[in-house]
Amino acid sequence: MKHIIKIMSLLVSVSAFWISLLLTSIIPESYTLLILKWSTFLYQLPIYLIVSLGCYGLLLVGIGLMRFPTCPYESVLLQQDIVEAKEFLKENKVDVGSD
Amino acid sequence: MELADRAVGLLLSIISLSIFTYYTFWVIILPFVDSDNFVHKYFLPQEYAILLPVYAGVTLICFLSVFIGYVMLKSKKKKA
């Protein structure tokens, strides 16, 4: 329950900030062209943030894939362990399946 | 195997970075550039900056719902 309240409060604060930024551009100032460009940018800001969040997730996945360690030394040791275990179990007449 | 993983990871990172820079340019920098500048040739009209992500998100949600429904139906048919 606490997590939902945290997420909802974050969402409400971000949207309140966005609405306050929108309201500042309604106050009449001298440069209406600048106001038009600024309000165009503001209206696209939420979708821009969502798309950039998706890109950031993709980037993290790509970097994690690149840096994934394969541990070749431990892999060789594991194969040796498997062979030893199979021999031991075969001696004790346990069925270890096909080789 | 390790090289294939690193190649796929590098490809993903490059795709995400290029999408991010193109979209940043489109949404943030282009509204503040004069309308008769030459860079507007390389970008679609501004409405598509909203339409394309919304369309992609709706497609993703539809695909996820269809997939979940298909898996649920298949499991119910197997149990019956």
Backbone of each chain as nested JSON, in Angstrom:
{
  "chains": [
    {"id": "A", "residues": [
      {"number": 1, "name": "MET", "atoms": {"N": [0.832, -1.203, 0.0], "CA": [0.0, 0.0, 0.0], "C": [0.865, 1.251, 0.0]}},
      {"number": 2, "name": "LYS", "atoms": {"N": [1.977, 1.198, 0.762], "CA": [2.83, 2.395, 0.843], "C": [3.453, 2.721, -0.495]}},
      {"number": 3, "name": "HIS", "atoms": {"N": [3.778, 1.624, -1.267], "CA": [4.389, 1.857, -2.575], "C": [3.446, 2.608, -3.491]}},
      {"number": 4, "name": "ILE", "atoms": {"N": [2.157, 2.205, -3.482], "CA": [1.173, 2.858, -4.349], "C": [1.069, 4.322, -3.971]}},
      {"number": 5, "name": "ILE", "atoms": {"N": [1.062, 4.614, -2.654], "CA": [0.935, 6.01, -2.23], "C": [2.152, 6.803, -2.669]}},
      {"number": 6, "name": "LYS", "atoms": {"N": [3.337, 6.189, -2.595], "CA": [4.545, 6.896, -3.029], "C": [4.48, 7.212, -4.515]}},
      {"number": 7, "name": "ILE", "atoms": {"N": [4.104, 6.187, -5.314], "CA": [4.053, 6.392, -6.764], "C": [2.998, 7.426, -7.127]}},
      {"number": 8, "name": "MET", "atoms": {"N": [1.813, 7.35, -6.467], "CA": [0.75, 8.307, -6.783], "C": [1.166, 9.723, -6.408]}},
      {"number": 9, "name": "SER", "atoms": {"N": [1.868, 9.879, -5.271], "CA": [2.269, 11.233, -4.876], "C": [3.31, 11.784, -5.838]}},
      {"number": 10, "name": "LEU", "atoms": {"N": [4.215, 10.888, -6.323], "CA": [5.194, 11.348, -7.319], "C": [4.495, 11.805, -8.592]}},
      {"number": 11, "name": "LEU", "atoms": {"N": [3.505, 11.009, -9.037], "CA": [2.751, 11.344, -10.252], "C": [2.024, 12.672, -10.079]}},
      {"number": 12, "name": "VAL", "atoms": {"N": [1.366, 12.864, -8.91], "CA": [0.608, 14.1, -8.668], "C": [1.541, 15.297, -8.639]}},
      {"number": 13, "name": "SER", "atoms": {"N": [2.736, 15.149, -8.017], "CA": [3.642, 16.293, -7.952], "C": [4.165, 16.656, -9.332]}},
      {"number": 14, "name": "VAL", "atoms": {"N": [4.486, 15.626, -10.169], "CA": [4.993, 15.924, -11.519], "C": [3.922, 16.62, -12.347]}},
      {"number": 15, "name": "SER", "atoms": {"N": [2.655, 16.136, -12.252], "CA": [1.605, 16.764, -13.045], "C": [1.292, 18.168, -12.529]}},
      {"number": 16, "name": "ALA", "atoms": {"N": [1.418, 18.395, -11.206], "CA": [1.191, 19.749, -10.684], "C": [2.265, 20.698, -11.206]}},
      {"number": 17, "name": "PHE", "atoms": {"N": [3.512, 20.221, -11.257], "CA": [4.592, 21.05, -11.801], "C": [4.344, 21.385, -13.259]}},
      {"number": 18, "name": "TRP", "atoms": {"N": [3.876, 20.373, -14.03], "CA": [3.616, 20.601, -15.449], "C": [2.483, 21.605, -15.643]}},
      {"number": 19, "name": "ILE", "atoms": {"N": [1.405, 21.477, -14.842], "CA": [0.261, 22.386, -14.982], "C": [0.663, 23.794, -14.582]}},
      {"number": 20, "name": "SER", "atoms": {"N": [1.532, 23.928, -13.537], "CA": [1.958, 25.272, -13.151], "C": [2.79, 25.905, -14.25]}},
      {"number": 21, "name": "LEU", "atoms": {"N": [3.643, 25.087, -14.927], "CA": [4.412, 25.629, -16.053], "C": [3.488, 26.068, -17.183]}},
      {"number": 22, "name": "LEU", "atoms": {"N": [2.409, 25.284, -17.427], "CA": [1.454, 25.662, -18.468], "C": [0.777, 26.981, -18.127]}},
      {"number": 23, "name": "LEU", "atoms": {"N": [0.426, 27.162, -16.824], "CA": [-0.286, 28.376, -16.441], "C": [0.599, 29.603, -16.567]}},
      {"number": 24, "name": "THR", "atoms": {"N": [1.932, 29.458, -16.382], "CA": [2.787, 30.64, -16.499], "C": [2.813, 31.171, -17.918]}},
      {"number": 25, "name": "SER", "atoms": {"N": [2.535, 30.292, -18.921], "CA": [2.576, 30.778, -20.299], "C": [1.268, 31.427, -20.704]}},
      {"number": 26, "name": "ILE", "atoms": {"N": [0.196, 31.287, -19.887], "CA": [-1.078, 31.94, -20.227], "C": [-1.023, 33.403, -19.848]}},
      {"number": 27, "name": "ILE", "atoms": {"N": [-0.189, 33.764, -18.831], "CA": [-0.062, 35.173, -18.431], "C": [0.476, 35.963, -19.62]}},
      {"number": 28, "name": "PRO", "atoms": {"N": [-0.234, 36.998, -20.059], "CA": [0.175, 37.679, -21.304], "C": [1.508, 38.395, -21.152]}},
      {"number": 29, "name": "GLU", "atoms": {"N": [2.424, 38.046, -22.079], "CA": [3.72, 38.729, -22.116], "C": [3.899, 39.342, -23.497]}},
      {"number": 30, "name": "SER", "atoms": {"N": [5.025, 39.94, -23.73], "CA": [5.167, 40.708, -24.966], "C": [5.413, 39.814, -26.179]}},
      {"number": 31, "name": "TYR", "atoms": {"N": [6.213, 38.71, -26.025], "CA": [6.58, 37.921, -27.218], "C": [5.612, 36.763, -27.382]}},
      {"number": 32, "name": "THR", "atoms": {"N": [4.55, 36.921, -28.192], "CA": [3.581, 35.833, -28.344], "C": [4.162, 34.674, -29.135]}},
      {"number": 33, "name": "LEU", "atoms": {"N": [5.111, 34.917, -30.026], "CA": [5.694, 33.81, -30.793], "C": [6.499, 32.89, -29.869]}},
      {"number": 34, "name": "LEU", "atoms": {"N": [7.234, 33.508, -28.938], "CA": [8.001, 32.697, -27.987], "C": [7.06, 31.9, -27.103]}},
      {"number": 35, "name": "ILE", "atoms": {"N": [5.926, 32.538, -26.726], "CA": [4.95, 31.832, -25.899], "C": [4.406, 30.632, -26.65]}},
      {"number": 36, "name": "LEU", "atoms": {"N": [4.137, 30.802, -27.975], "CA": [3.59, 29.693, -28.763], "C": [4.59, 28.541, -28.811]}},
      {"number": 37, "name": "LYS", "atoms": {"N": [5.874, 28.875, -29.054], "CA": [6.884, 27.813, -29.12], "C": [7.042, 27.13, -27.768]}},
      {"number": 38, "name": "TRP", "atoms": {"N": [7.049, 27.907, -26.694], "CA": [7.205, 27.338, -25.35], "C": [6.035, 26.435, -25.008]}},
      {"number": 39, "name": "SER", "atoms": {"N": [4.799, 26.842, -25.367], "CA": [3.651, 25.999, -25.041], "C": [3.636, 24.743, -25.906]}},
      {"number": 40, "name": "THR", "atoms": {"N": [4.125, 24.832, -27.157], "CA": [4.247, 23.612, -27.973], "C": [5.179, 22.62, -27.313]}},
      {"number": 41, "name": "PHE", "atoms": {"N": [6.32, 23.131, -26.843], "CA": [7.282, 22.268, -26.161], "C": [6.684, 21.679, -24.887]}},
      {"number": 42, "name": "LEU", "atoms": {"N": [5.902, 22.498, -24.125], "CA": [5.345, 22.013, -22.866], "C": [4.318, 20.912, -23.081]}},
      {"number": 43, "name": "TYR", "atoms": {"N": [3.501, 21.075, -24.177], "CA": [2.477, 20.069, -24.408], "C": [3.086, 18.735, -24.791]}},
      {"number": 44, "name": "GLN", "atoms": {"N": [4.298, 18.763, -25.348], "CA": [4.916, 17.501, -25.748], "C": [5.793, 16.916, -24.655]}},
      {"number": 45, "name": "LEU", "atoms": {"N": [5.943, 17.621, -23.529], "CA": [6.888, 17.172, -22.51], "C": [6.544, 15.823, -21.871]}},
      {"number": 46, "name": "PRO", "atoms": {"N": [5.277, 15.526, -21.506], "CA": [5.022, 14.217, -20.87], "C": [5.379, 13.047, -21.761]}},
      {"number": 47, "name": "ILE", "atoms": {"N": [4.988, 13.093, -23.051], "CA": [5.297, 11.978, -23.938], "C": [6.803, 11.878, -24.153]}},
      {"number": 48, "name": "TYR", "atoms": {"N": [7.467, 13.037, -24.205], "CA": [8.922, 13.019, -24.357], "C": [9.576, 12.319, -23.175]}},
      {"number": 49, "name": "LEU", "atoms": {"N": [9.058, 12.588, -21.94], "CA": [9.636, 11.946, -20.76], "C": [9.406, 10.444, -20.786]}},
      {"number": 50, "name": "ILE", "atoms": {"N": [8.205, 10.013, -21.243], "CA": [7.941, 8.584, -21.276], "C": [8.833, 7.896, -22.298]}},
      {"number": 51, "name": "VAL", "atoms": {"N": [8.992, 8.505, -23.489], "CA": [9.84, 7.904, -24.53], "C": [11.289, 7.851, -24.056]}},
      {"number": 52, "name": "SER", "atoms": {"N": [11.75, 8.926, -23.369], "CA": [13.14, 8.907, -22.904], "C": [13.336, 7.87, -21.812]}},
      {"number": 53, "name": "LEU", "atoms": {"N": [12.293, 7.626, -20.983], "CA": [12.395, 6.561, -19.979], "C": [12.534, 5.2, -20.646]}},
      {"number": 54, "name": "GLY", "atoms": {"N": [11.74, 4.971, -21.735], "CA": [11.872, 3.708, -22.453], "C": [13.254, 3.541, -23.072]}},
      {"number": 55, "name": "CYS", "atoms": {"N": [13.788, 4.643, -23.649], "CA": [15.131, 4.586, -24.233], "C": [16.17, 4.287, -23.172]}},
      {"number": 56, "name": "TYR", "atoms": {"N": [16.009, 4.89, -21.983], "CA": [16.955, 4.662, -20.901], "C": [16.936, 3.199, -20.465]}},
      {"number": 57, "name": "GLY", "atoms": {"N": [15.714, 2.597, -20.396], "CA": [15.636, 1.182, -20.054], "C": [16.342, 0.312, -21.078]}},
      {"number": 58, "name": "LEU", "atoms": {"N": [16.098, 0.602, -22.379], "CA": [16.765, -0.149, -23.448], "C": [18.278, -0.028, -23.34]}},
      {"number": 59, "name": "LEU", "atoms": {"N": [18.761, 1.19, -23.037], "CA": [20.201, 1.411, -22.914], "C": [20.781, 0.576, -21.785]}},
      {"number": 60, "name": "LEU", "atoms": {"N": [20.06, 0.534, -20.626], "CA": [20.543, -0.262, -19.504], "C": [20.616, -1.733, -19.86]}},
      {"number": 61, "name": "VAL", "atoms": {"N": [19.59, -2.233, -20.595], "CA": [19.597, -3.64, -21.006], "C": [20.765, -3.914, -21.94]}},
      {"number": 62, "name": "GLY", "atoms": {"N": [21.009, -3.0, -22.903], "CA": [22.111, -3.204, -23.838], "C": [23.457, -3.207, -23.14]}},
      {"number": 63, "name": "ILE", "atoms": {"N": [23.653, -2.272, -22.197], "CA": [24.939, -2.199, -21.494], "C": [25.115, -3.422, -20.594]}},
      {"number": 64, "name": "GLY", "atoms": {"N": [24.022, -3.895, -19.965], "CA": [24.128, -5.097, -19.156], "C": [24.491, -6.315, -19.986]}},
      {"number": 65, "name": "LEU", "atoms": {"N": [23.901, -6.415, -21.197], "CA": [24.24, -7.512, -22.098], "C": [25.714, -7.476, -22.479]}},
      {"number": 66, "name": "MET", "atoms": {"N": [26.232, -6.252, -22.738], "CA": [27.624, -6.15, -23.171], "C": [28.576, -6.544, -22.052]}},
      {"number": 67, "name": "ARG", "atoms": {"N": [28.195, -6.227, -20.79], "CA": [29.128, -6.442, -19.699], "C": [28.876, -7.726, -18.962]}},
      {"number": 68, "name": "PHE", "atoms": {"N": [28.023, -8.644, -19.556], "CA": [27.682, -9.845, -18.812], "C": [28.897, -10.757, -18.716]}},
      {"number": 69, "name": "PRO", "atoms": {"N": [29.327, -11.205, -17.508], "CA": [30.519, -12.053, -17.399], "C": [30.17, -13.512, -17.644]}},
      {"number": 70, "name": "THR", "atoms": {"N": [31.006, -14.221, -18.406], "CA": [30.71, -15.617, -18.716], "C": [31.487, -16.586, -17.822]}},
      {"number": 71, "name": "CYS", "atoms": {"N": [32.529, -16.137, -17.091], "CA": [33.299, -16.975, -16.156], "C": [33.754, -18.265, -16.807]}},
      {"number": 72, "name": "PRO", "atoms": {"N": [34.678, -18.234, -17.779], "CA": [35.079, -19.478, -18.45], "C": [35.8, -20.45, -17.527]}},
      {"number": 73, "name": "TYR", "atoms": {"N": [36.582, -19.906, -16.547], "CA": [37.318, -20.764, -15.628], "C": [36.358, -21.574, -14.771]}},
      {"number": 74, "name": "GLU", "atoms": {"N": [35.32, -20.909, -14.236], "CA": [34.345, -21.619, -13.415], "C": [33.544, -22.606, -14.25]}},
      {"number": 75, "name": "SER", "atoms": {"N": [33.344, -22.316, -15.535], "CA": [32.604, -23.245, -16.384], "C": [33.368, -24.549, -16.552]}},
      {"number": 76, "name": "VAL", "atoms": {"N": [34.697, -24.457, -16.745], "CA": [35.513, -25.676, -16.879], "C": [35.456, -26.493, -15.592]}},
      {"number": 77, "name": "LEU", "atoms": {"N": [35.589, -25.805, -14.439], "CA": [35.522, -26.514, -13.158], "C": [34.18, -27.2, -12.97]}},
      {"number": 78, "name": "LEU", "atoms": {"N": [33.097, -26.522, -13.439], "CA": [31.768, -27.11, -13.295], "C": [31.636, -28.367, -14.138]}},
      {"number": 79, "name": "GLN", "atoms": {"N": [32.191, -28.334, -15.359], "CA": [32.127, -29.534, -16.196], "C": [32.872, -30.698, -15.532]}},
      {"number": 80, "name": "GLN", "atoms": {"N": [34.027, -30.41, -14.939], "CA": [34.771, -31.463, -14.243], "C": [33.96, -32.035, -13.079]}},
      {"number": 81, "name": "ASP", "atoms": {"N": [33.276, -31.122, -12.33], "CA": [32.434, -31.573, -11.213], "C": [31.337, -32.501, -11.699]}},
      {"number": 82, "name": "ILE", "atoms": {"N": [30.752, -32.152, -12.867], "CA": [29.652, -32.975, -13.393], "C": [30.169, -34.36, -13.742]}},
      {"number": 83, "name": "VAL", "atoms": {"N": [31.347, -34.442, -14.382], "CA": [31.908, -35.745, -14.771], "C": [32.182, -36.584, -13.533]}},
      {"number": 84, "name": "GLU", "atoms": {"N": [32.789, -35.968, -12.505], "CA": [33.076, -36.708, -11.269], "C": [31.807, -37.231, -10.628]}},
      {"number": 85, "name": "ALA", "atoms": {"N": [30.768, -36.375, -10.578], "CA": [29.512, -36.785, -9.938], "C": [28.881, -37.936, -10.694]}},
      {"number": 86, "name": "LYS", "atoms": {"N": [28.962, -37.883, -12.047], "CA": [28.359, -38.978, -12.833], "C": [29.088, -40.283, -12.573]}},
      {"number": 87, "name": "GLU", "atoms": {"N": [30.419, -40.257, -12.515], "CA": [31.16, -41.49, -12.263], "C": [30.829, -42.058, -10.899]}},
      {"number": 88, "name": "PHE", "atoms": {"N": [30.777, -41.162, -9.895], "CA": [30.485, -41.626, -8.535], "C": [29.112, -42.273, -8.459]}},
      {"number": 89, "name": "LEU", "atoms": {"N": [28.119, -41.621, -9.124], "CA": [26.764, -42.166, -9.05], "C": [26.672, -43.474, -9.82]}},
      {"number": 90, "name": "LYS", "atoms": {"N": [27.421, -43.598, -10.933], "CA": [27.377, -44.842, -11.708], "C": [27.943, -45.987, -10.89]}},
      {"number": 91, "name": "GLU", "atoms": {"N": [29.009, -45.703, -10.099], "CA": [29.569, -46.759, -9.262], "C": [28.579, -47.232, -8.239]}},
      {"number": 92, "name": "ASN", "atoms": {"N": [27.75, -46.306, -7.734], "CA": [26.754, -46.683, -6.738], "C": [25.461, -47.13, -7.383]}},
      {"number": 93, "name": "LYS", "atoms": {"N": [25.51, -47.509, -8.667], "CA": [24.398, -48.121, -9.36], "C": [23.172, -47.197, -9.422]}},
      {"number": 94, "name": "VAL", "atoms": {"N": [23.401, -45.889, -9.6], "CA": [22.296, -44.942, -9.806], "C": [22.257, -44.611, -11.289]}},
      {"number": 95, "name": "ASP", "atoms": {"N": [21.054, -44.557, -11.863], "CA": [20.908, -44.291, -13.299], "C": [21.13, -42.797, -13.57]}},
      {"number": 96, "name": "VAL", "atoms": {"N": [22.22, -42.474, -14.319], "CA": [22.509, -41.069, -14.57], "C": [22.065, -40.615, -15.948]}},
      {"number": 97, "name": "GLY", "atoms": {"N": [21.304, -41.444, -16.679], "CA": [20.781, -41.016, -17.963], "C": [21.797, -41.213, -19.082]}},
      {"number": 98, "name": "SER", "atoms": {"N": [21.498, -40.686, -20.298], "CA": [22.347, -40.903, -21.459], "C": [23.542, -39.946, -21.408]}},
      {"number": 99, "name": "ASP", "atoms": {"N": [24.673, -40.393, -22.006], "CA": [25.878, -39.552, -22.015], "C": [26.018, -38.794, -23.324]}}
    ]},
    {"id": "B", "residues": [
      {"number": 1, "name": "MET", "atoms": {"N": [29.703, -17.255, -28.405], "CA": [28.465, -16.878, -27.713], "C": [28.609, -15.535, -27.029]}},
      {"number": 2, "name": "GLU", "atoms": {"N": [29.802, -15.328, -26.451], "CA": [29.989, -14.071, -25.745], "C": [30.04, -12.919, -26.734]}},
      {"number": 3, "name": "LEU", "atoms": {"N": [30.64, -13.165, -27.898], "CA": [30.732, -12.103, -28.904], "C": [29.355, -11.752, -29.438]}},
      {"number": 4, "name": "ALA", "atoms": {"N": [28.476, -12.778, -29.615], "CA": [27.132, -12.507, -30.11], "C": [26.361, -11.666, -29.101]}},
      {"number": 5, "name": "ASP", "atoms": {"N": [26.517, -12.01, -27.791], "CA": [25.857, -11.222, -26.746], "C": [26.307, -9.783, -26.784]}},
      {"number": 6, "name": "ARG", "atoms": {"N": [27.637, -9.592, -26.912], "CA": [28.14, -8.212, -26.886], "C": [27.693, -7.453, -28.123]}},
      {"number": 7, "name": "ALA", "atoms": {"N": [27.603, -8.162, -29.276], "CA": [27.145, -7.485, -30.501], "C": [25.696, -7.035, -30.346]}},
      {"number": 8, "name": "VAL", "atoms": {"N": [24.856, -7.928, -29.796], "CA": [23.442, -7.573, -29.611], "C": [23.315, -6.43, -28.617]}},
      {"number": 9, "name": "GLY", "atoms": {"N": [24.12, -6.47, -27.534], "CA": [24.075, -5.393, -26.562], "C": [24.48, -4.065, -27.164]}},
      {"number": 10, "name": "LEU", "atoms": {"N": [25.547, -4.097, -27.982], "CA": [26.0, -2.865, -28.623], "C": [24.937, -2.335, -29.578]}},
      {"number": 11, "name": "LEU", "atoms": {"N": [24.297, -3.25, -30.336], "CA": [23.251, -2.824, -31.277], "C": [22.094, -2.169, -30.534]}},
      {"number": 12, "name": "LEU", "atoms": {"N": [21.674, -2.785, -29.412], "CA": [20.577, -2.221, -28.619], "C": [20.926, -0.833, -28.104]}},
      {"number": 13, "name": "SER", "atoms": {"N": [22.174, -0.688, -27.598], "CA": [22.568, 0.622, -27.057], "C": [22.576, 1.68, -28.139]}},
      {"number": 14, "name": "ILE", "atoms": {"N": [23.101, 1.299, -29.33], "CA": [23.161, 2.287, -30.418], "C": [21.766, 2.689, -30.852]}},
      {"number": 15, "name": "ILE", "atoms": {"N": [20.853, 1.69, -30.943], "CA": [19.471, 1.999, -31.347], "C": [18.831, 2.941, -30.337]}},
      {"number": 16, "name": "SER", "atoms": {"N": [19.006, 2.644, -29.041], "CA": [18.341, 3.476, -28.028], "C": [18.923, 4.888, -28.022]}},
      {"number": 17, "name": "LEU", "atoms": {"N": [20.253, 5.014, -28.172], "CA": [20.852, 6.352, -28.173], "C": [20.411, 7.159, -29.385]}},
      {"number": 18, "name": "SER", "atoms": {"N": [20.329, 6.49, -30.56], "CA": [19.935, 7.245, -31.755], "C": [18.473, 7.684, -31.652]}},
      {"number": 19, "name": "ILE", "atoms": {"N": [17.598, 6.774, -31.141], "CA": [16.188, 7.163, -30.972], "C": [16.09, 8.331, -30.01]}},
      {"number": 20, "name": "PHE", "atoms": {"N": [16.909, 8.29, -28.926], "CA": [16.84, 9.358, -27.941], "C": [17.291, 10.696, -28.516]}},
      {"number": 21, "name": "THR", "atoms": {"N": [18.396, 10.703, -29.264], "CA": [18.876, 11.98, -29.807], "C": [17.919, 12.522, -30.852]}},
      {"number": 22, "name": "TYR", "atoms": {"N": [17.417, 11.634, -31.755], "CA": [16.486, 12.093, -32.787], "C": [15.235, 12.682, -32.148]}},
      {"number": 23, "name": "TYR", "atoms": {"N": [14.692, 11.99, -31.129], "CA": [13.456, 12.454, -30.513], "C": [13.685, 13.739, -29.728]}},
      {"number": 24, "name": "THR", "atoms": {"N": [14.876, 13.831, -29.055], "CA": [15.184, 15.073, -28.336], "C": [15.245, 16.257, -29.294]}},
      {"number": 25, "name": "PHE", "atoms": {"N": [15.941, 16.066, -30.418], "CA": [16.006, 17.112, -31.423], "C": [14.619, 17.513, -31.893]}},
      {"number": 26, "name": "TRP", "atoms": {"N": [13.787, 16.487, -32.185], "CA": [12.461, 16.7, -32.738], "C": [11.592, 17.525, -31.797]}},
      {"number": 27, "name": "VAL", "atoms": {"N": [11.581, 17.107, -30.487], "CA": [10.615, 17.684, -29.56], "C": [11.128, 18.966, -28.942]}},
      {"number": 28, "name": "ILE", "atoms": {"N": [12.432, 18.985, -28.571], "CA": [12.891, 20.112, -27.746], "C": [13.5, 21.211, -28.595]}},
      {"number": 29, "name": "ILE", "atoms": {"N": [14.328, 20.844, -29.581], "CA": [15.091, 21.892, -30.256], "C": [14.316, 22.473, -31.425]}},
      {"number": 30, "name": "LEU", "atoms": {"N": [13.557, 21.589, -32.159], "CA": [12.909, 22.053, -33.371], "C": [11.854, 23.139, -33.159]}},
      {"number": 31, "name": "PRO", "atoms": {"N": [11.029, 23.138, -32.063], "CA": [10.068, 24.245, -31.917], "C": [10.74, 25.603, -31.795]}},
      {"number": 32, "name": "PHE", "atoms": {"N": [11.999, 25.642, -31.349], "CA": [12.639, 26.932, -31.144], "C": [13.492, 27.364, -32.321]}},
      {"number": 33, "name": "VAL", "atoms": {"N": [13.377, 26.617, -33.437], "CA": [14.143, 26.958, -34.631], "C": [13.202, 27.64, -35.612]}},
      {"number": 34, "name": "ASP", "atoms": {"N": [13.701, 28.594, -36.409], "CA": [12.848, 29.285, -37.38], "C": [12.272, 28.305, -38.38]}},
      {"number": 35, "name": "SER", "atoms": {"N": [11.049, 28.598, -38.849], "CA": [10.347, 27.614, -39.676], "C": [10.927, 27.497, -41.08]}},
      {"number": 36, "name": "ASP", "atoms": {"N": [11.789, 28.423, -41.523], "CA": [12.34, 28.275, -42.869], "C": [13.782, 27.814, -42.838]}},
      {"number": 37, "name": "ASN", "atoms": {"N": [14.213, 27.209, -41.705], "CA": [15.539, 26.633, -41.615], "C": [15.585, 25.319, -42.381]}},
      {"number": 38, "name": "PHE", "atoms": {"N": [16.815, 24.876, -42.769], "CA": [16.893, 23.684, -43.611], "C": [16.718, 22.392, -42.826]}},
      {"number": 39, "name": "VAL", "atoms": {"N": [16.925, 22.411, -41.472], "CA": [16.857, 21.153, -40.707], "C": [15.446, 20.587, -40.673]}},
      {"number": 40, "name": "HIS", "atoms": {"N": [14.423, 21.451, -40.948], "CA": [13.069, 20.927, -40.905], "C": [12.827, 19.88, -41.982]}},
      {"number": 41, "name": "LYS", "atoms": {"N": [13.724, 19.832, -42.997], "CA": [13.571, 18.803, -44.029], "C": [13.789, 17.409, -43.482]}},
      {"number": 42, "name": "TYR", "atoms": {"N": [14.709, 17.298, -42.48], "CA": [15.077, 15.972, -42.012], "C": [14.119, 15.41, -40.982]}},
      {"number": 43, "name": "PHE", "atoms": {"N": [13.126, 16.185, -40.566], "CA": [12.206, 15.719, -39.537], "C": [10.794, 15.759, -40.067]}},
      {"number": 44, "name": "LEU", "atoms": {"N": [9.992, 14.748, -39.654], "CA": [8.581, 14.736, -40.019], "C": [7.866, 15.897, -39.334]}},
      {"number": 45, "name": "PRO", "atoms": {"N": [6.63, 16.236, -39.788], "CA": [5.887, 17.305, -39.109], "C": [5.675, 17.025, -37.633]}},
      {"number": 46, "name": "GLN", "atoms": {"N": [5.462, 18.083, -36.875], "CA": [5.483, 17.978, -35.419], "C": [4.382, 17.093, -34.86]}},
      {"number": 47, "name": "GLU", "atoms": {"N": [3.259, 16.915, -35.619], "CA": [2.172, 16.103, -35.057], "C": [2.637, 14.661, -34.882]}},
      {"number": 48, "name": "TYR", "atoms": {"N": [3.549, 14.19, -35.79], "CA": [3.981, 12.8, -35.714], "C": [4.827, 12.531, -34.489]}},
      {"number": 49, "name": "ALA", "atoms": {"N": [5.384, 13.621, -33.872], "CA": [6.175, 13.423, -32.651], "C": [5.307, 12.915, -31.526]}},
      {"number": 50, "name": "ILE", "atoms": {"N": [4.002, 13.208, -31.565], "CA": [3.071, 12.687, -30.562], "C": [2.423, 11.405, -31.063]}},
      {"number": 51, "name": "LEU", "atoms": {"N": [2.072, 11.38, -32.374], "CA": [1.31, 10.251, -32.88], "C": [2.115, 8.961, -32.858]}},
      {"number": 52, "name": "LEU", "atoms": {"N": [3.411, 9.036, -33.248], "CA": [4.199, 7.81, -33.363], "C": [4.385, 7.096, -32.022]}},
      {"number": 53, "name": "PRO", "atoms": {"N": [4.782, 7.777, -30.919], "CA": [4.907, 7.048, -29.653], "C": [3.572, 6.53, -29.135]}},
      {"number": 54, "name": "VAL", "atoms": {"N": [2.487, 7.324, -29.33], "CA": [1.177, 6.853, -28.859], "C": [0.761, 5.616, -29.628]}},
      {"number": 55, "name": "TYR", "atoms": {"N": [0.99, 5.646, -30.965], "CA": [0.63, 4.488, -31.776], "C": [1.439, 3.267, -31.357]}},
      {"number": 56, "name": "ALA", "atoms": {"N": [2.753, 3.47, -31.114], "CA": [3.598, 2.35, -30.69], "C": [3.146, 1.811, -29.337]}},
      {"number": 57, "name": "GLY", "atoms": {"N": [2.782, 2.714, -28.402], "CA": [2.329, 2.255, -27.097], "C": [1.037, 1.483, -27.18]}},
      {"number": 58, "name": "VAL", "atoms": {"N": [0.096, 1.95, -28.019], "CA": [-1.178, 1.24, -28.162], "C": [-0.955, -0.119, -28.798]}},
      {"number": 59, "name": "THR", "atoms": {"N": [-0.06, -0.183, -29.803], "CA": [0.249, -1.481, -30.429], "C": [0.841, -2.437, -29.409]}},
      {"number": 60, "name": "LEU", "atoms": {"N": [1.753, -1.919, -28.561], "CA": [2.385, -2.768, -27.552], "C": [1.35, -3.329, -26.586]}},
      {"number": 61, "name": "ILE", "atoms": {"N": [0.436, -2.453, -26.111], "CA": [-0.581, -2.905, -25.15], "C": [-1.508, -3.924, -25.798]}},
      {"number": 62, "name": "CYS", "atoms": {"N": [-1.881, -3.701, -27.06], "CA": [-2.742, -4.668, -27.758], "C": [-2.051, -6.014, -27.885]}},
      {"number": 63, "name": "PHE", "atoms": {"N": [-0.767, -5.989, -28.257], "CA": [-0.039, -7.236, -28.42], "C": [0.068, -7.977, -27.104]}},
      {"number": 64, "name": "LEU", "atoms": {"N": [0.338, -7.239, -26.009], "CA": [0.437, -7.873, -24.702], "C": [-0.888, -8.496, -24.283]}},
      {"number": 65, "name": "SER", "atoms": {"N": [-2.01, -7.769, -24.52], "CA": [-3.314, -8.305, -24.126], "C": [-3.655, -9.549, -24.921]}},
      {"number": 66, "name": "VAL", "atoms": {"N": [-3.359, -9.515, -26.247], "CA": [-3.653, -10.687, -27.072], "C": [-2.834, -11.88, -26.6]}},
      {"number": 67, "name": "PHE", "atoms": {"N": [-1.558, -11.626, -26.282], "CA": [-0.697, -12.709, -25.838], "C": [-1.183, -13.305, -24.531]}},
      {"number": 68, "name": "ILE", "atoms": {"N": [-1.553, -12.426, -23.562], "CA": [-2.032, -12.916, -22.271], "C": [-3.324, -13.698, -22.442]}},
      {"number": 69, "name": "GLY", "atoms": {"N": [-4.243, -13.184, -23.294], "CA": [-5.492, -13.9, -23.529], "C": [-5.264, -15.254, -24.167]}},
      {"number": 70, "name": "TYR", "atoms": {"N": [-4.331, -15.319, -25.114], "CA": [-4.042, -16.583, -25.784], "C": [-3.482, -17.6, -24.803]}},
      {"number": 71, "name": "VAL", "atoms": {"N": [-2.562, -17.165, -23.927], "CA": [-1.974, -18.084, -22.957], "C": [-3.027, -18.566, -21.968]}},
      {"number": 72, "name": "MET", "atoms": {"N": [-3.917, -17.642, -21.541], "CA": [-4.965, -18.048, -20.602], "C": [-5.907, -19.065, -21.23]}},
      {"number": 73, "name": "LEU", "atoms": {"N": [-6.284, -18.828, -22.51], "CA": [-7.199, -19.772, -23.172], "C": [-6.547, -21.124, -23.33]}},
      {"number": 74, "name": "LYS", "atoms": {"N": [-5.256, -21.116, -23.7], "CA": [-4.586, -22.388, -23.92], "C": [-4.491, -23.193, -22.622]}},
      {"number": 75, "name": "SER", "atoms": {"N": [-4.222, -22.496, -21.484], "CA": [-4.099, -23.219, -20.23], "C": [-5.447, -23.769, -19.783]}},
      {"number": 76, "name": "LYS", "atoms": {"N": [-6.548, -22.984, -20.064], "CA": [-7.861, -23.472, -19.671], "C": [-8.25, -24.688, -20.511]}},
      {"number": 77, "name": "LYS", "atoms": {"N": [-7.876, -24.677, -21.817], "CA": [-8.245, -25.798, -22.671], "C": [-7.496, -27.044, -22.266]}},
      {"number": 78, "name": "LYS", "atoms": {"N": [-6.216, -26.863, -21.806], "CA": [-5.443, -28.032, -21.424], "C": [-5.98, -28.651, -20.151]}},
      {"number": 79, "name": "LYS", "atoms": {"N": [-6.508, -27.768, -19.221], "CA": [-7.004, -28.295, -17.967], "C": [-8.329, -29.029, -18.178]}},
      {"number": 80, "name": "ALA", "atoms": {"N": [-9.132, -28.582, -19.146], "CA": [-10.442, -29.204, -19.401], "C": [-10.311, -30.333, -20.406]}}
    ]}
  ]
}
